[in-house]
Each structure stands twice: as C-alpha cells, then as structure tokens.
Amino acid sequence: MRRALLAAALAASILVPGAATAQDAKRTETINGLVRIVGAQAGIVLYCRKLYTVDDTVSEGLSRTVRRALDSAIGRRQAKAAIAEEGQRVARTIAEVGADQWCADQRDILNTDGVRVFVD
C-alpha cells in the first residue's frame, strides 16, 4: 500500500504543471551557487592574500569539493565553462569596487557562515 501511494505521489508530481520547473529552478540555483563559490575562492586567492591571511587548506579544499560536485552535476566541460565565466565576472566586480572592498566583503560573508577561509 505504501509503495502504491508513493508511486502515485511521484506520478502526480511529474504531472503537475510547474513541479518539474520548480525542481529545475532549484537545481539551477544550487549549481549557480556552487559556481559562485569557486569564483569567490579564485578571487580570494588572487586578490585577498595581499590584504589578509588566507587558510590555503580550507580554501583549496572548498574549491576542490565544489568542483567535484559541479563536475558530477553538469559535466566537466560545462562546469569548466561556467567557472571561467564566473571568474571573469568576479574580476570585473573586483575592478569596479576595488580589491580592498571586495575582499572585506568576502571576509565578512565567509567568516560568519562557519567557513573560516580568512584567518585574521
């Protein structure tokens, strides 16, 4: 009986208009977030080390883990392209606001979310 109810619920969710769309939107949002993490880590390594002490082990581990997840989710080629595009976006943002401000913002964000990329 439980299996039948589960199968019916799954079938209904597939047939409900917008159910797949909402799920696709959530997946896209998650993938975009992962890409932003890798882009931010690249920016931190390239620009913020001059201003703050960065925990290389945490930063590299975070990037490596997220890259693996992206490769699994969207394939290596697409992940690489998305990361390259995000790297360009991060570079433009840093050029616009300045490394001092961008790095200070990243430090505030990252050191409050439980990930200690910045040591000081």
Stockholm file with secondary structure:
# STOCKHOLM 1.0

chainA/1-120         MRRALLAAALAASILVPGAATAQDAKRTETINGLVRIVGAQAGIVLYCRKLYTVDDTVSEGLSRTVRRALDSAIGRRQAKAAIAEEGQRVARTIAEVGADQWCADQRDILNTDGVRVFVD
#=GR chainA/1-120 SS CHHHHHHHHHHHHHHSTTHHHHHHHHHHHHHHHHHHHHHHHHHHHHHGGGTSCBCHHHHHHHHHHHHHHHHHHHCHHHHHHHHHHHHHHHHHHHHHHCHHHHHHHHHHHHTTTTCCCBCC
#=GC SS_cons         CHHHHHHHHHHHHHHSTTHHHHHHHHHHHHHHHHHHHHHHHHHHHHHGGGTSCBCHHHHHHHHHHHHHHHHHHHCHHHHHHHHHHHHHHHHHHHHHHCHHHHHHHHHHHHTTTTCCCBCC
//
